[in-house]
Amino acid sequence: MSYTLQMALGDTKTGRKLLFTNGNDFLVASFSHSALDPEVLLFKADETGEVTNWTECFGEKHERGVSPLEAIYSTVTTYNRVLEDNNYNGAWE
């Protein structure tokens, strides 16, 4: 089952966070532009958006200038596709 947006968790000093759910599990998608290249990391979370495991489930780097929402949706779409294709090998495909 694909992850879809549950709610926005807000902006941070270095980016933006959104909460996604597949109906059973929750993920926080965290966009950061503090590194050389912007990146999105996915973390397991509870229904309030509190991260429950700081080991990233998945992540992608993006080109400079990408909007936080575009990067987050792109990474979650890729993660959904990898899960649906049963091709998940861990973080940082």
N, C-alpha and C positions, 0 to 999 in steps of 0.2 A: 504494500500500500504506500503510495507516494506521500511525501511530506508537503504540507500546505501551510500557508501563513496562519498563525494563531493570533499574534499581536506584535506590535512594535514595542521594544523595550527601551528605546530612546537613543540619544546620541551620547558619545563619550568624548574625551579630549582627543582621542586618536581615531575615532570612527563612529560606527553605528551598530546596534544589535537588534535582531528580530528573533521571535520565537516561532518555531514551526512544529507541527504535530502530524502524525500519520493516523491519529485516532487512538493509539495506545501509548506511543512513546513521544518524547519531546526533544527537540534540538534547539540550541541557541546558535544562530549564525552571527558571527562577529566579524565585521569589516574593520580593518586597520590600515591606515595609510602612514604609519610611523616608520615602517621599514622602507628600504629603497623602492620596492615595488609593492603596491597595495595587495593585500591578501584577505581571504575569507577563510576562517576556521569554523568547523562545526563541532559542538560539544554536547554531550548528553546533559539533559536538564529535567527539572520537574515542571509541573503545569504552571508555576508562577514565573518561570524563566530563570530560576536559580540553578546554576551549573552544578551537577551532581558528580561529574567526573571530568577533570581538567585534561585528560588525555584526548587529543583531538581525534574525532571520528573520521574526518575528511578535511581537505583543504585545497585551495587553489590560489596561485598568484595571478594578478591581473595587470594589465598595462596601466601606466600612469595616466591620470585624467579620467579614468572610469568613475562613474557615479557609484556611491555606496550601494544603492538599491539595485542597479544593474549588475554589479559584481556579486551581491548576495544571491539574487535570483538565478544568475548564471551558475553559481556553485551549487545551489540546492537542486537545480535542474540536472546538472551533471551527476550529482550524488543519487538522485532518484533514478536516473537512467542506469547507472552502474548497479544499483540494487535490483532494479527490474530485470536486468540482463544476467543477474546472478554472477557478476563479475567483480565483486568487492574484495580487494586484497588488503584493506587497511588504509590508514591515512596517507595522503599525498601520493595518489595514484600516479 
